[in-house]
Amino acid sequence: MQKALTKHILIDIAQRPHNCRYNKRHRILSGDKRLKVVEGRSHQHYCVECAKKFLSSDIEKLKSILSELE
């Protein structure tokens, strides 16, 4: 079985309005897609704009690490 290096993340739909965990000025409305990161017993929710930045950055970091292995 392969080991996953990424945290438990998924995309879900907000059931109620709230602020993005990373940028409090970003409002997530009911029905909006959001990134959900499970950390232990808690869940952190991020807006689509911030989620795209996080994911793009992490993809680049992983590509860089992979290229070092080759």
Backbone hydrogen bonds, N-H to C=O, Kabsch-Sander energy under -0.5 kcal/mol:
donor,donor_aa,acceptor,acceptor_aa,energy
8,H,38,V,-0.6
9,I,7,K,-0.9
10,L,36,K,-2.0
12,D,34,R,-2.0
14,A,32,D,-2.8
18,H,28,I,-2.5
20,C,23,N,-0.7
20,C,26,H,-2.8
21,R,45,H,-2.5
26,H,23,N,-2.2
27,R,25,R,-0.7
28,I,18,H,-3.5
29,L,27,R,-0.6
31,G,14,A,-2.9
32,D,29,L,-2.3
34,R,12,D,-2.0
35,L,46,Y,-2.6
36,K,10,L,-3.3
36,K,34,R,-0.5
37,V,35,L,-0.5
37,V,44,Q,-2.8
38,V,8,H,-2.8
38,V,36,K,-0.5
39,E,37,V,-0.6
39,E,42,S,-2.5
40,G,38,V,-0.5
42,S,39,E,-2.0
44,Q,37,V,-2.7
46,Y,35,L,-2.4
51,A,47,C,-2.6
52,K,48,V,-2.5
53,K,49,E,-1.4
54,F,50,C,-2.5
55,L,51,A,-2.8
56,S,52,K,-2.4
57,S,53,K,-2.3
58,D,54,F,-2.5
59,I,55,L,-2.4
60,E,56,S,-2.1
61,K,57,S,-2.2
62,L,58,D,-2.5
63,K,59,I,-2.4
64,S,60,E,-2.2
65,I,61,K,-2.2
66,L,62,L,-2.6
67,S,63,K,-2.4
68,E,64,S,-1.5
69,L,65,I,-1.1
69,L,66,L,-0.5
70,E,66,L,-0.7
70,E,67,S,-0.6
